[in-house]
Amino acid sequence: MTDQVIYNFNFTNCLLDYTKFYALKLKQIQFTGCSLVAADFMQTDLTEALFDNCDLRRTVFIQTNLTKADFTTSFNYAFDPEANKIKKAKFSLEGLPGLLSKYNIIIK
């Protein structure tokens, strides 16, 4: 499914653990109340995506376009901001440790 565009496709209360979204164009997609444990979004275009109350434990974001994506109510995410496009993406204060984990710093 690489290089495919999926329009008006959203997930609500879905179990999507270990799902591969590799290199898909998923602009403005909405994930609401989903479990995305160890899902793979490598090289995916998630511009303006909404992750609303989703578990993102061990989810892979590498070379992913997360421009204007909204993670404010999701949790357990940890990825390298330098390996992704995150311009104007939204995160909660509680989620910041997941963005800084590569630096091996202590946040209190």
N, C-alpha and C positions, 0 to 999 in steps of 0.2 A: 504494500500500500504506500510505498514511498512516493513522494511528489504528488500526492493526492490532496485535494481540497475537500474538506467535509464541512458542509454548511448547516447551521441550525441544529447542531448535535449537542445535547446536554445530558448529564448524568445526575440523577437524584437518588440518594440512599443506595448506592451500588457498591458491591464488593468487587473492586478492580485490582486487587493485590496481584503483583507480578505481571501486569498487563504491559505490553510493548506498544508505545506510541512513537517509536523511532522515526524521526524525520518527517512527521506529518505536519500539515498546515492546519492548525486548530485555533485560528483567531477567534476571540470572543467566546470560546467554549466555557461552559459553566459546569463545575463539579460541586454539588451540594450534598453535604452529609455523607461523603464517600470515604471508603477505605482504599487508599492507594499505596499500601505498603509495598516497597520495593518495585514500584512501577518504573518504567523507563521512558523518559522524555528527552533522551539524547537527540540533539539537533532538531528539535521540534519547534515550530513557531506557535507560541502561546501568547501572542500579543493580545492584551486586554482580556486575558482569561481570568475567570473567577474561581478561586478555590475556597469555598465557603464551608467552614467547619469540617475539614477533611484531615484524616490521618495520613501524613506524608513521610512516615518513618522509613528510612533507607531508600526513599525515592531518588532516582537518578536525574539530575539536571546538569548536563554538560553540553556546552555550545548550544544552549537553548535560548530562544528569544522570549524573554519574560517582560518585555516592555509594557508598562502600564498594567501588568498582572496584579491581582489582589489576593494576598495571602493573610489578610488581617485577622481572620477568625480561624485559620487552620493551624495545625500544630505538628510537632515532631519533624519539621523540615530541617535539613542541614545540607547546604551546598555552597560552592565557592562563587561568590559574586564576580570574581575576576574571570571565571570561565564561562560566564553567561552574560547576556544583555539584560540589564535590570533597570534601565532608565525609567524613572517615574513609577516603578513597581511599589506596591504598598505592603508593609509588614507591620505587625504589632511589636510593641516593646518586648513582650514576652518571647517573641520569635527571633529577636536579634542574636541570641547566643548561637543559634543554628547557622547564621550567616558568618559568624566569627570563629567557628570551631576550628578551622584550619590553622588559626594563629596560636592555638594552644594557650589561650589566656584565661584568667579566672575573672568571671563577672559576678558581682555580688549585688 
